[in-house]
Amino acid sequence: MDKEERDKKIREKIEEEEHLEQIRLEGVKEWVWDLLLNVKHFHPEEIKIDPRFDLEMSDCKAKATIDYIINLNSISFMAIKCSSSAMESWERYIKALARVVLDYQIPYAMVTDGESVRVFDVISGSVVSNSVHGLFNRQEALERTKGFKKIPFSPDKLEREKRIVYAFEGIKCPVSGNEP
């Protein structure tokens, strides 16, 4: 087998793996959607799908995206990141994103691979739950929004958190160059 043929086979294998990962990710996203609507009883209009945010850093601008944002009582209550693998590596991303994409910190964040779920209190930095059973249902979430104060993230750490989001956004870029 010559170099050109070998390179072609490698490219095909990579494209096949990327395709399978995309299918797994879509399955996780569908599972989360079903969970939010049918188990946790959120209303479809309360869940924003694939929202995009503008990030402005000291030397550049970027876009950030997330899989879901749950909005309750005029508050972005929870940011959700779905992953097809290596869920733990996205924990830092979801917390950073929840801290910087609005003028206040989104109070809760969740990351899941469809099997494991981790829910964070973004403001305290603590883990709320390591289980889907610990994810708030709609009524519990509404209770948590009562008296909620919009707390901005620390200005002296804001740039660092934006850079973390920016770096992870680069990881999400597809190899083929197509827009996600």
VMD Tcl script that builds the backbone (N, CA, C; Angstrom):
set m [mol new atoms 540]
animate dup $m
set s [atomselect $m all]
$s set {name element resname resid chain x y z} {
  {N N MET 1 A 0.852 -1.172 0.000}
  {CA C MET 1 A 0.000 0.000 0.000}
  {C C MET 1 A 0.900 1.238 0.000}
  {N N ASP 2 A 0.649 2.134 -0.937}
  {CA C ASP 2 A 1.470 3.351 -1.002}
  {C C ASP 2 A 0.958 4.407 -0.029}
  {N N LYS 3 A 1.727 5.461 0.114}
  {CA C LYS 3 A 1.425 6.514 1.094}
  {C C LYS 3 A 0.065 7.159 0.824}
  {N N GLU 4 A -0.234 7.431 -0.426}
  {CA C GLU 4 A -1.500 8.078 -0.778}
  {C C GLU 4 A -2.702 7.204 -0.384}
  {N N GLU 5 A -2.594 5.915 -0.648}
  {CA C GLU 5 A -3.649 4.986 -0.292}
  {C C GLU 5 A -3.820 4.888 1.225}
  {N N ARG 6 A -2.691 4.825 1.930}
  {CA C ARG 6 A -2.722 4.754 3.389}
  {C C ARG 6 A -3.363 6.023 3.969}
  {N N ASP 7 A -2.969 7.180 3.446}
  {CA C ASP 7 A -3.540 8.452 3.907}
  {C C ASP 7 A -5.048 8.494 3.676}
  {N N LYS 8 A -5.486 7.974 2.539}
  {CA C LYS 8 A -6.910 7.944 2.221}
  {C C LYS 8 A -7.656 7.060 3.221}
  {N N LYS 9 A -7.114 5.898 3.545}
  {CA C LYS 9 A -7.744 4.994 4.512}
  {C C LYS 9 A -7.798 5.627 5.899}
  {N N ILE 10 A -6.750 6.329 6.277}
  {CA C ILE 10 A -6.725 7.010 7.576}
  {C C ILE 10 A -7.801 8.082 7.620}
  {N N ARG 11 A -7.901 8.894 6.536}
  {CA C ARG 11 A -8.937 9.932 6.475}
  {C C ARG 11 A -10.334 9.325 6.573}
  {N N GLU 12 A -10.557 8.222 5.862}
  {CA C GLU 12 A -11.861 7.558 5.897}
  {C C GLU 12 A -12.189 7.065 7.303}
  {N N LYS 13 A -11.205 6.499 7.979}
  {CA C LYS 13 A -11.407 6.006 9.341}
  {C C LYS 13 A -11.736 7.158 10.284}
  {N N ILE 14 A -11.031 8.264 10.159}
  {CA C ILE 14 A -11.289 9.443 10.987}
  {C C ILE 14 A -12.695 9.970 10.727}
  {N N GLU 15 A -13.083 10.067 9.474}
  {CA C GLU 15 A -14.420 10.552 9.129}
  {C C GLU 15 A -15.495 9.622 9.666}
  {N N GLU 16 A -15.252 8.322 9.612}
  {CA C GLU 16 A -16.199 7.348 10.154}
  {C C GLU 16 A -16.346 7.519 11.663}
  {N N GLU 17 A -15.222 7.684 12.361}
  {CA C GLU 17 A -15.260 7.904 13.811}
  {C C GLU 17 A -15.991 9.192 14.159}
  {N N GLU 18 A -15.722 10.263 13.397}
  {CA C GLU 18 A -16.405 11.536 13.646}
  {C C GLU 18 A -17.907 11.386 13.436}
  {N N HIS 19 A -18.287 10.650 12.414}
  {CA C HIS 19 A -19.707 10.427 12.128}
  {C C HIS 19 A -20.368 9.656 13.273}
  {N N LEU 20 A -19.714 8.601 13.750}
  {CA C LEU 20 A -20.252 7.814 14.866}
  {C C LEU 20 A -20.354 8.658 16.130}
  {N N GLU 21 A -19.358 9.495 16.381}
  {CA C GLU 21 A -19.398 10.371 17.559}
  {C C GLU 21 A -20.555 11.356 17.450}
  {N N GLN 22 A -20.790 11.877 16.257}
  {CA C GLN 22 A -21.902 12.811 16.053}
  {C C GLN 22 A -23.240 12.116 16.297}
  {N N ILE 23 A -23.365 10.875 15.854}
  {CA C ILE 23 A -24.592 10.108 16.085}
  {C C ILE 23 A -24.793 9.879 17.582}
  {N N ARG 24 A -23.717 9.519 18.305}
  {CA C ARG 24 A -23.810 9.320 19.755}
  {C C ARG 24 A -24.216 10.620 20.450}
  {N N LEU 25 A -23.619 11.732 20.019}
  {CA C LEU 25 A -23.945 13.024 20.621}
  {C C LEU 25 A -25.412 13.377 20.396}
  {N N GLU 26 A -25.907 13.158 19.208}
  {CA C GLU 26 A -27.320 13.440 18.927}
  {C C GLU 26 A -28.221 12.577 19.803}
  {N N GLY 27 A -27.818 11.321 20.042}
  {CA C GLY 27 A -28.578 10.451 20.930}
  {C C GLY 27 A -28.611 10.980 22.355}
  {N N VAL 28 A -27.481 11.483 22.831}
  {CA C VAL 28 A -27.417 12.063 24.180}
  {C C VAL 28 A -28.319 13.293 24.249}
  {N N LYS 29 A -28.266 14.131 23.227}
  {CA C LYS 29 A -29.096 15.335 23.222}
  {C C LYS 29 A -30.585 14.982 23.227}
  {N N GLU 30 A -30.956 13.964 22.454}
  {CA C GLU 30 A -32.356 13.528 22.447}
  {C C GLU 30 A -32.761 12.981 23.811}
  {N N TRP 31 A -31.859 12.224 24.461}
  {CA C TRP 31 A -32.148 11.683 25.784}
  {C C TRP 31 A -32.371 12.817 26.793}
  {N N VAL 32 A -31.530 13.859 26.740}
  {CA C VAL 32 A -31.673 14.996 27.655}
  {C C VAL 32 A -32.990 15.721 27.392}
  {N N TRP 33 A -33.320 15.947 26.137}
  {CA C TRP 33 A -34.577 16.614 25.790}
  {C C TRP 33 A -35.763 15.837 26.377}
  {N N ASP 34 A -35.767 14.531 26.175}
  {CA C ASP 34 A -36.830 13.679 26.702}
  {C C ASP 34 A -36.866 13.735 28.234}
  {N N LEU 35 A -35.717 13.693 28.856}
  {CA C LEU 35 A -35.612 13.771 30.311}
  {C C LEU 35 A -36.204 15.084 30.832}
  {N N LEU 36 A -35.810 16.188 30.208}
  {CA C LEU 36 A -36.289 17.495 30.662}
  {C C LEU 36 A -37.800 17.633 30.519}
  {N N LEU 37 A -38.347 17.154 29.410}
  {CA C LEU 37 A -39.786 17.310 29.166}
  {C C LEU 37 A -40.631 16.280 29.911}
  {N N ASN 38 A -40.272 15.024 29.802}
  {CA C ASN 38 A -41.156 13.949 30.262}
  {C C ASN 38 A -40.899 13.462 31.679}
  {N N VAL 39 A -39.702 13.668 32.190}
  {CA C VAL 39 A -39.389 13.217 33.544}
  {C C VAL 39 A -39.328 14.411 34.496}
  {N N LYS 40 A -38.679 15.482 34.066}
  {CA C LYS 40 A -38.510 16.648 34.937}
  {C C LYS 40 A -39.584 17.711 34.711}
  {N N HIS 41 A -40.405 17.553 33.678}
  {CA C HIS 41 A -41.619 18.350 33.428}
  {C C HIS 41 A -41.380 19.823 33.116}
  {N N PHE 42 A -40.258 20.143 32.499}
  {CA C PHE 42 A -40.063 21.492 31.995}
  {C C PHE 42 A -40.920 21.652 30.744}
  {N N HIS 43 A -41.278 22.882 30.425}
  {CA C HIS 43 A -42.054 23.156 29.221}
  {C C HIS 43 A -41.091 23.429 28.070}
  {N N PRO 44 A -41.457 23.008 26.862}
  {CA C PRO 44 A -40.547 23.211 25.717}
  {C C PRO 44 A -40.112 24.665 25.536}
  {N N GLU 45 A -41.013 25.601 25.792}
  {CA C GLU 45 A -40.671 27.017 25.600}
  {C C GLU 45 A -39.688 27.526 26.655}
  {N N GLU 46 A -39.463 26.766 27.702}
  {CA C GLU 46 A -38.494 27.148 28.741}
  {C C GLU 46 A -37.076 26.670 28.427}
  {N N ILE 47 A -36.952 25.880 27.374}
  {CA C ILE 47 A -35.658 25.282 27.044}
  {C C ILE 47 A -35.174 25.840 25.716}
  {N N LYS 48 A -34.086 26.558 25.764}
  {CA C LYS 48 A -33.496 27.097 24.541}
  {C C LYS 48 A -32.499 26.071 24.005}
  {N N ILE 49 A -32.637 25.732 22.735}
  {CA C ILE 49 A -31.796 24.714 22.104}
  {C C ILE 49 A -30.671 25.391 21.329}
  {N N ASP 50 A -29.452 24.943 21.559}
  {CA C ASP 50 A -28.255 25.434 20.858}
  {C C ASP 50 A -28.111 26.959 20.858}
  {N N PRO 51 A -28.279 27.602 22.016}
  {CA C PRO 51 A -28.098 29.061 22.012}
  {C C PRO 51 A -26.645 29.442 21.733}
  {N N ARG 52 A -26.479 30.587 21.112}
  {CA C ARG 52 A -25.143 31.117 20.787}
  {C C ARG 52 A -24.942 32.408 21.571}
  {N N PHE 53 A -23.712 32.596 21.990}
  {CA C PHE 53 A -23.374 33.782 22.771}
  {C C PHE 53 A -22.131 34.430 22.182}
  {N N ASP 54 A -22.058 35.749 22.290}
  {CA C ASP 54 A -20.871 36.482 21.881}
  {C C ASP 54 A -19.957 36.642 23.082}
  {N N LEU 55 A -18.693 36.336 22.885}
  {CA C LEU 55 A -17.681 36.529 23.928}
  {C C LEU 55 A -16.747 37.624 23.463}
  {N N GLU 56 A -16.537 38.596 24.302}
  {CA C GLU 56 A -15.603 39.658 23.965}
  {C C GLU 56 A -14.447 39.612 24.953}
  {N N MET 57 A -13.268 39.355 24.404}
  {CA C MET 57 A -12.059 39.302 25.222}
  {C C MET 57 A -11.222 40.538 24.938}
  {N N SER 58 A -10.118 40.661 25.618}
  {CA C SER 58 A -9.301 41.867 25.476}
  {C C SER 58 A -8.750 42.037 24.064}
  {N N ASP 59 A -8.510 40.937 23.354}
  {CA C ASP 59 A -7.879 41.051 22.036}
  {C C ASP 59 A -8.655 40.391 20.901}
  {N N CYS 60 A -9.826 39.831 21.193}
  {CA C CYS 60 A -10.602 39.199 20.116}
  {C C CYS 60 A -12.046 38.970 20.553}
  {N N LYS 61 A -12.852 38.586 19.586}
  {CA C LYS 61 A -14.243 38.238 19.830}
  {C C LYS 61 A -14.445 36.803 19.362}
  {N N ALA 62 A -15.385 36.116 19.991}
  {CA C ALA 62 A -15.664 34.736 19.620}
  {C C ALA 62 A -17.130 34.429 19.890}
  {N N LYS 63 A -17.577 33.314 19.357}
  {CA C LYS 63 A -18.925 32.805 19.615}
  {C C LYS 63 A -18.794 31.589 20.508}
  {N N ALA 64 A -19.755 31.423 21.395}
  {CA C ALA 64 A -19.814 30.238 22.244}
  {C C ALA 64 A -21.203 29.636 22.099}
  {N N THR 65 A -21.264 28.320 22.146}
  {CA C THR 65 A -22.545 27.636 22.054}
  {C C THR 65 A -22.652 26.595 23.160}
  {N N ILE 66 A -23.878 26.249 23.462}
  {CA C ILE 66 A -24.156 25.219 24.457}
  {C C ILE 66 A -25.365 24.448 23.948}
  {N N ASP 67 A -25.587 23.266 24.466}
  {CA C ASP 67 A -26.683 22.448 23.956}
  {C C ASP 67 A -28.054 22.958 24.396}
  {N N TYR 68 A -28.187 23.252 25.694}
  {CA C TYR 68 A -29.471 23.729 26.205}
  {C C TYR 68 A -29.251 24.767 27.307}
  {N N ILE 69 A -30.196 25.691 27.381}
  {CA C ILE 69 A -30.308 26.613 28.514}
  {C C ILE 69 A -31.762 26.536 28.975}
  {N N ILE 70 A -31.955 26.315 30.264}
  {CA C ILE 70 A -33.305 26.335 30.836}
  {C C ILE 70 A -33.537 27.733 31.387}
  {N N ASN 71 A -34.603 28.378 30.922}
  {CA C ASN 71 A -34.969 29.728 31.355}
  {C C ASN 71 A -36.264 29.678 32.150}
  {N N LEU 72 A -36.211 30.201 33.373}
  {CA C LEU 72 A -37.387 30.243 34.252}
  {C C LEU 72 A -37.477 31.619 34.893}
  {N N ASN 73 A -38.686 32.175 34.935}
  {CA C ASN 73 A -38.907 33.467 35.594}
  {C C ASN 73 A -37.890 34.524 35.157}
  {N N SER 74 A -37.666 34.642 33.867}
  {CA C SER 74 A -36.734 35.625 33.290}
  {C C SER 74 A -35.284 35.419 33.735}
  {N N ILE 75 A -34.959 34.199 34.145}
  {CA C ILE 75 A -33.589 33.874 34.568}
  {C C ILE 75 A -33.103 32.698 33.745}
  {N N SER 76 A -31.903 32.799 33.210}
  {CA C SER 76 A -31.275 31.613 32.640}
  {C C SER 76 A -30.815 30.804 33.839}
  {N N PHE 77 A -31.515 29.709 34.104}
  {CA C PHE 77 A -31.367 28.944 35.336}
  {C C PHE 77 A -30.282 27.866 35.252}
  {N N MET 78 A -30.205 27.179 34.098}
  {CA C MET 78 A -29.246 26.083 33.979}
  {C C MET 78 A -28.736 25.961 32.556}
  {N N ALA 79 A -27.413 25.794 32.431}
  {CA C ALA 79 A -26.771 25.510 31.154}
  {C C ALA 79 A -26.473 24.014 31.117}
  {N N ILE 80 A -26.707 23.389 29.967}
  {CA C ILE 80 A -26.516 21.940 29.852}
  {C C ILE 80 A -25.619 21.631 28.662}
  {N N LYS 81 A -24.588 20.835 28.923}
  {CA C LYS 81 A -23.661 20.365 27.892}
  {C C LYS 81 A -23.787 18.857 27.761}
  {N N CYS 82 A -24.041 18.392 26.562}
  {CA C CYS 82 A -24.099 16.963 26.270}
  {C C CYS 82 A -22.774 16.563 25.624}
  {N N SER 83 A -22.314 15.376 25.985}
  {CA C SER 83 A -21.041 14.885 25.475}
  {C C SER 83 A -21.212 13.437 25.047}
  {N N SER 84 A -20.540 13.069 23.984}
  {CA C SER 84 A -20.614 11.675 23.545}
  {C C SER 84 A -19.564 10.824 24.251}
  {N N SER 85 A -18.595 11.480 24.879}
  {CA C SER 85 A -17.552 10.755 25.617}
  {C C SER 85 A -16.783 11.760 26.473}
  {N N ALA 86 A -15.978 11.268 27.382}
  {CA C ALA 86 A -15.097 12.103 28.215}
  {C C ALA 86 A -15.848 13.264 28.855}
  {N N MET 87 A -16.942 12.931 29.484}
  {CA C MET 87 A -17.790 13.935 30.118}
  {C C MET 87 A -17.002 14.844 31.059}
  {N N GLU 88 A -16.090 14.261 31.812}
  {CA C GLU 88 A -15.325 15.012 32.805}
  {C C GLU 88 A -14.547 16.171 32.180}
  {N N SER 89 A -14.082 15.979 30.952}
  {CA C SER 89 A -13.301 17.046 30.325}
  {C C SER 89 A -14.154 18.273 30.009}
  {N N TRP 90 A -15.470 18.117 29.919}
  {CA C TRP 90 A -16.351 19.240 29.608}
  {C C TRP 90 A -16.871 19.942 30.851}
  {N N GLU 91 A -16.568 19.417 32.023}
  {CA C GLU 91 A -17.031 20.050 33.255}
  {C C GLU 91 A -16.479 21.466 33.401}
  {N N ARG 92 A -15.221 21.638 33.128}
  {CA C ARG 92 A -14.604 22.970 33.261}
  {C C ARG 92 A -15.234 23.948 32.275}
  {N N TYR 93 A -15.500 23.474 31.070}
  {CA C TYR 93 A -16.113 24.304 30.033}
  {C C TYR 93 A -17.486 24.808 30.470}
  {N N ILE 94 A -18.340 23.895 30.935}
  {CA C ILE 94 A -19.711 24.292 31.257}
  {C C ILE 94 A -19.735 25.290 32.409}
  {N N LYS 95 A -18.848 25.093 33.375}
  {CA C LYS 95 A -18.803 26.041 34.497}
  {C C LYS 95 A -18.300 27.411 34.020}
  {N N ALA 96 A -17.268 27.427 33.203}
  {CA C ALA 96 A -16.751 28.701 32.684}
  {C C ALA 96 A -17.806 29.401 31.833}
  {N N LEU 97 A -18.470 28.655 30.970}
  {CA C LEU 97 A -19.495 29.243 30.108}
  {C C LEU 97 A -20.612 29.849 30.952}
  {N N ALA 98 A -21.065 29.121 31.963}
  {CA C ALA 98 A -22.154 29.621 32.817}
  {C C ALA 98 A -21.748 30.890 33.562}
  {N N ARG 99 A -20.470 31.090 33.751}
  {CA C ARG 99 A -19.990 32.279 34.471}
  {C C ARG 99 A -19.891 33.522 33.591}
  {N N VAL 100 A -19.700 33.339 32.274}
  {CA C VAL 100 A -19.308 34.502 31.464}
  {C C VAL 100 A -20.218 34.882 30.304}
  {N N VAL 101 A -21.180 34.056 29.915}
  {CA C VAL 101 A -21.931 34.386 28.701}
  {C C VAL 101 A -23.042 35.406 28.910}
  {N N LEU 102 A -23.415 35.636 30.152}
  {CA C LEU 102 A -24.413 36.651 30.461}
  {C C LEU 102 A -23.792 37.676 31.398}
  {N N ASP 103 A -24.553 38.701 31.752}
  {CA C ASP 103 A -24.018 39.691 32.692}
  {C C ASP 103 A -24.146 39.219 34.137}
  {N N TYR 104 A -24.644 38.012 34.332}
  {CA C TYR 104 A -24.690 37.354 35.638}
  {C C TYR 104 A -24.353 35.875 35.429}
  {N N GLN 105 A -24.014 35.199 36.504}
  {CA C GLN 105 A -23.686 33.783 36.410}
  {C C GLN 105 A -24.973 32.960 36.330}
  {N N ILE 106 A -25.037 32.065 35.357}
  {CA C ILE 106 A -26.135 31.111 35.308}
  {C C ILE 106 A -25.922 30.207 36.528}
  {N N PRO 107 A -26.895 30.131 37.432}
  {CA C PRO 107 A -26.617 29.497 38.725}
  {C C PRO 107 A -26.317 27.999 38.702}
  {N N TYR 108 A -26.825 27.283 37.713}
  {CA C TYR 108 A -26.591 25.837 37.674}
  {C C TYR 108 A -26.122 25.402 36.296}
  {N N ALA 109 A -25.365 24.322 36.287}
  {CA C ALA 109 A -24.857 23.763 35.042}
  {C C ALA 109 A -24.873 22.245 35.147}
  {N N MET 110 A -25.067 21.604 34.017}
  {CA C MET 110 A -25.086 20.143 33.983}
  {C C MET 110 A -24.277 19.670 32.788}
  {N N VAL 111 A -23.577 18.573 32.982}
  {CA C VAL 111 A -22.893 17.908 31.876}
  {C C VAL 111 A -23.276 16.435 31.947}
  {N N THR 112 A -23.516 15.825 30.782}
  {CA C THR 112 A -23.905 14.421 30.736}
  {C C THR 112 A -23.407 13.763 29.459}
  {N N ASP 113 A -23.161 12.458 29.582}
  {CA C ASP 113 A -22.830 11.651 28.409}
  {C C ASP 113 A -23.968 10.677 28.099}
  {N N GLY 114 A -25.105 10.883 28.731}
  {CA C GLY 114 A -26.257 10.021 28.530}
  {C C GLY 114 A -26.328 8.879 29.529}
  {N N GLU 115 A -25.236 8.636 30.224}
  {CA C GLU 115 A -25.218 7.614 31.278}
  {C C GLU 115 A -24.966 8.282 32.621}
  {N N SER 116 A -23.925 9.069 32.677}
  {CA C SER 116 A -23.581 9.805 33.894}
  {C C SER 116 A -24.073 11.238 33.760}
  {N N VAL 117 A -24.401 11.819 34.897}
  {CA C VAL 117 A -24.863 13.207 34.951}
  {C C VAL 117 A -24.157 13.870 36.123}
  {N N ARG 118 A -23.695 15.085 35.901}
  {CA C ARG 118 A -23.133 15.851 37.002}
  {C C ARG 118 A -23.751 17.246 36.943}
  {N N VAL 119 A -24.325 17.660 38.079}
  {CA C VAL 119 A -24.973 18.971 38.192}
  {C C VAL 119 A -24.145 19.815 39.157}
  {N N PHE 120 A -23.876 21.060 38.758}
  {CA C PHE 120 A -23.044 21.968 39.547}
  {C C PHE 120 A -23.814 23.198 39.974}
  {N N ASP 121 A -23.481 23.684 41.158}
  {CA C ASP 121 A -23.866 25.011 41.591}
  {C C ASP 121 A -22.714 25.895 41.109}
  {N N VAL 122 A -22.952 26.686 40.097}
  {CA C VAL 122 A -21.887 27.464 39.462}
  {C C VAL 122 A -21.331 28.516 40.414}
  {N N ILE 123 A -22.180 29.146 41.174}
  {CA C ILE 123 A -21.743 30.246 42.024}
  {C C ILE 123 A -20.843 29.752 43.154}
  {N N SER 124 A -21.200 28.630 43.775}
  {CA C SER 124 A -20.355 28.100 44.853}
  {C C SER 124 A -19.253 27.188 44.318}
  {N N GLY 125 A -19.456 26.672 43.101}
  {CA C GLY 125 A -18.483 25.746 42.516}
  {C C GLY 125 A -18.670 24.315 42.971}
  {N N SER 126 A -19.688 24.057 43.766}
  {CA C SER 126 A -19.869 22.712 44.319}
  {C C SER 126 A -20.684 21.808 43.393}
  {N N VAL 127 A -20.539 20.506 43.597}
  {CA C VAL 127 A -21.336 19.518 42.878}
  {C C VAL 127 A -22.654 19.362 43.621}
  {N N VAL 128 A -23.750 19.530 42.911}
  {CA C VAL 128 A -25.081 19.377 43.492}
  {C C VAL 128 A -25.480 17.909 43.460}
  {N N SER 129 A -25.131 17.235 42.346}
  {CA C SER 129 A -25.523 15.838 42.204}
  {C C SER 129 A -24.624 15.133 41.192}
  {N N ASN 130 A -24.429 13.852 41.424}
  {CA C ASN 130 A -23.716 12.986 40.486}
  {C C ASN 130 A -24.675 11.981 39.865}
  {N N SER 131 A -25.946 12.344 39.830}
  {CA C SER 131 A -26.968 11.410 39.355}
  {C C SER 131 A -28.090 12.175 38.662}
  {N N VAL 132 A -28.717 11.513 37.712}
  {CA C VAL 132 A -29.864 12.105 37.038}
  {C C VAL 132 A -30.999 12.346 38.040}
  {N N HIS 133 A -31.039 11.543 39.094}
  {CA C HIS 133 A -32.084 11.699 40.114}
  {C C HIS 133 A -31.923 13.002 40.894}
  {N N GLY 134 A -30.722 13.539 40.925}
  {CA C GLY 134 A -30.474 14.787 41.627}
  {C C GLY 134 A -30.719 16.024 40.786}
  {N N LEU 135 A -31.037 15.820 39.508}
  {CA C LEU 135 A -31.366 16.954 38.633}
  {C C LEU 135 A -32.726 17.499 39.049}
  {N N PHE 136 A -32.805 18.810 39.198}
  {CA C PHE 136 A -34.049 19.439 39.635}
  {C C PHE 136 A -35.175 19.172 38.647}
  {N N ASN 137 A -36.371 18.947 39.181}
  {CA C ASN 137 A -37.533 18.940 38.306}
  {C C ASN 137 A -38.001 20.391 38.187}
  {N N ARG 138 A -38.994 20.637 37.373}
  {CA C ARG 138 A -39.433 22.005 37.111}
  {C C ARG 138 A -39.864 22.712 38.395}
  {N N GLN 139 A -40.629 22.040 39.220}
  {CA C GLN 139 A -41.120 22.674 40.448}
  {C C GLN 139 A -39.966 23.044 41.376}
  {N N GLU 140 A -39.010 22.141 41.536}
  {CA C GLU 140 A -37.837 22.425 42.377}
  {C C GLU 140 A -37.034 23.590 41.802}
  {N N ALA 141 A -36.904 23.620 40.479}
  {CA C ALA 141 A -36.175 24.705 39.835}
  {C C ALA 141 A -36.887 26.041 40.051}
  {N N LEU 142 A -38.212 26.049 39.922}
  {CA C LEU 142 A -38.965 27.280 40.162}
  {C C LEU 142 A -38.776 27.765 41.594}
  {N N GLU 143 A -38.753 26.858 42.547}
  {CA C GLU 143 A -38.513 27.229 43.948}
  {C C GLU 143 A -37.141 27.880 44.105}
  {N N ARG 144 A -36.151 27.360 43.402}
  {CA C ARG 144 A -34.786 27.885 43.505}
  {C C ARG 144 A -34.644 29.259 42.852}
  {N N THR 145 A -35.570 29.608 41.961}
  {CA C THR 145 A -35.491 30.928 41.333}
  {C C THR 145 A -36.097 32.023 42.201}
  {N N LYS 146 A -36.882 31.634 43.191}
  {CA C LYS 146 A -37.504 32.631 44.067}
  {C C LYS 146 A -36.411 33.372 44.837}
  {N N GLY 147 A -36.426 34.664 44.735}
  {CA C GLY 147 A -35.443 35.479 45.445}
  {C C GLY 147 A -34.042 35.406 44.852}
  {N N PHE 148 A -33.919 34.814 43.667}
  {CA C PHE 148 A -32.596 34.707 43.043}
  {C C PHE 148 A -32.037 36.087 42.730}
  {N N LYS 149 A -30.814 36.300 43.097}
  {CA C LYS 149 A -30.101 37.554 42.803}
  {C C LYS 149 A -29.086 37.278 41.698}
  {N N LYS 150 A -29.119 38.101 40.678}
  {CA C LYS 150 A -28.171 37.952 39.570}
  {C C LYS 150 A -26.788 38.397 40.050}
  {N N ILE 151 A -25.879 37.444 40.102}
  {CA C ILE 151 A -24.534 37.698 40.617}
  {C C ILE 151 A -23.532 37.643 39.466}
  {N N PRO 152 A -22.894 38.757 39.150}
  {CA C PRO 152 A -21.871 38.718 38.094}
  {C C PRO 152 A -20.632 37.977 38.581}
  {N N PHE 153 A -19.874 37.454 37.629}
  {CA C PHE 153 A -18.637 36.766 37.979}
  {C C PHE 153 A -17.574 37.807 38.296}
  {N N SER 154 A -16.623 37.416 39.098}
  {CA C SER 154 A -15.543 38.302 39.528}
  {C C SER 154 A -14.836 38.938 38.322}
  {N N PRO 155 A -14.832 40.268 38.218}
  {CA C PRO 155 A -14.227 40.934 37.063}
  {C C PRO 155 A -12.746 40.590 36.849}
  {N N ASP 156 A -12.010 40.363 37.938}
  {CA C ASP 156 A -10.585 40.082 37.776}
  {C C ASP 156 A -10.319 38.661 37.269}
  {N N LYS 157 A -11.352 37.791 37.243}
  {CA C LYS 157 A -11.188 36.432 36.716}
  {C C LYS 157 A -11.985 36.211 35.432}
  {N N LEU 158 A -12.697 37.222 35.003}
  {CA C LEU 158 A -13.583 37.115 33.851}
  {C C LEU 158 A -12.833 36.758 32.565}
  {N N GLU 159 A -11.742 37.438 32.296}
  {CA C GLU 159 A -10.971 37.181 31.074}
  {C C GLU 159 A -10.480 35.736 31.028}
  {N N ARG 160 A -10.002 35.230 32.149}
  {CA C ARG 160 A -9.510 33.844 32.207}
  {C C ARG 160 A -10.628 32.860 31.862}
  {N N GLU 161 A -11.804 33.061 32.426}
  {CA C GLU 161 A -12.922 32.153 32.159}
  {C C GLU 161 A -13.351 32.229 30.692}
  {N N LYS 162 A -13.344 33.428 30.124}
  {CA C LYS 162 A -13.677 33.571 28.709}
  {C C LYS 162 A -12.662 32.825 27.842}
  {N N ARG 163 A -11.405 32.877 28.215}
  {CA C ARG 163 A -10.349 32.168 27.470}
  {C C ARG 163 A -10.547 30.652 27.542}
  {N N ILE 164 A -11.023 30.168 28.665}
  {CA C ILE 164 A -11.302 28.737 28.799}
  {C C ILE 164 A -12.424 28.344 27.846}
  {N N VAL 165 A -13.489 29.133 27.817}
  {CA C VAL 165 A -14.593 28.861 26.892}
  {C C VAL 165 A -14.078 28.910 25.452}
  {N N TYR 166 A -13.299 29.914 25.135}
  {CA C TYR 166 A -12.735 30.092 23.794}
  {C C TYR 166 A -11.894 28.875 23.385}
  {N N ALA 167 A -11.081 28.369 24.286}
  {CA C ALA 167 A -10.243 27.206 23.986}
  {C C ALA 167 A -11.107 25.973 23.708}
  {N N PHE 168 A -12.130 25.769 24.509}
  {CA C PHE 168 A -13.007 24.612 24.294}
  {C C PHE 168 A -13.808 24.755 23.009}
  {N N GLU 169 A -14.179 25.971 22.665}
  {CA C GLU 169 A -14.889 26.175 21.398}
  {C C GLU 169 A -14.013 25.718 20.229}
  {N N GLY 170 A -12.710 25.938 20.325}
  {CA C GLY 170 A -11.783 25.467 19.296}
  {C C GLY 170 A -11.765 23.957 19.200}
  {N N ILE 171 A -11.903 23.280 20.323}
  {CA C ILE 171 A -11.934 21.813 20.339}
  {C C ILE 171 A -13.188 21.307 19.638}
  {N N LYS 172 A -14.289 22.052 19.759}
  {CA C LYS 172 A -15.559 21.607 19.165}
  {C C LYS 172 A -15.590 21.752 17.659}
  {N N CYS 173 A -14.647 22.492 17.081}
  {CA C CYS 173 A -14.661 22.711 15.632}
  {C C CYS 173 A -14.485 21.382 14.890}
  {N N PRO 174 A -15.370 21.076 13.936}
  {CA C PRO 174 A -15.221 19.848 13.173}
  {C C PRO 174 A -13.993 19.904 12.259}
  {N N VAL 175 A -13.370 18.765 12.068}
  {CA C VAL 175 A -12.164 18.677 11.247}
  {C C VAL 175 A -12.451 19.038 9.796}
  {N N SER 176 A -13.651 18.696 9.326}
  {CA C SER 176 A -14.001 18.934 7.927}
  {C C SER 176 A -14.163 20.407 7.596}
  {N N GLY 177 A -14.291 21.241 8.635}
  {CA C GLY 177 A -14.442 22.668 8.394}
  {C C GLY 177 A -15.891 23.093 8.231}
  {N N ASN 178 A -16.816 22.129 8.285}
  {CA C ASN 178 A -18.241 22.455 8.163}
  {C C ASN 178 A -18.725 23.099 9.455}
  {N N GLU 179 A -19.691 23.969 9.310}
  {CA C GLU 179 A -20.304 24.627 10.467}
  {C C GLU 179 A -21.120 23.599 11.227}
  {N N PRO 180 A -21.026 23.567 12.581}
  {CA C PRO 180 A -21.812 22.582 13.360}
  {C C PRO 180 A -23.296 22.831 13.261}
}
mol reanalyze $m
mol bondsrecalc $m
mol representation Tube
mol addrep $m
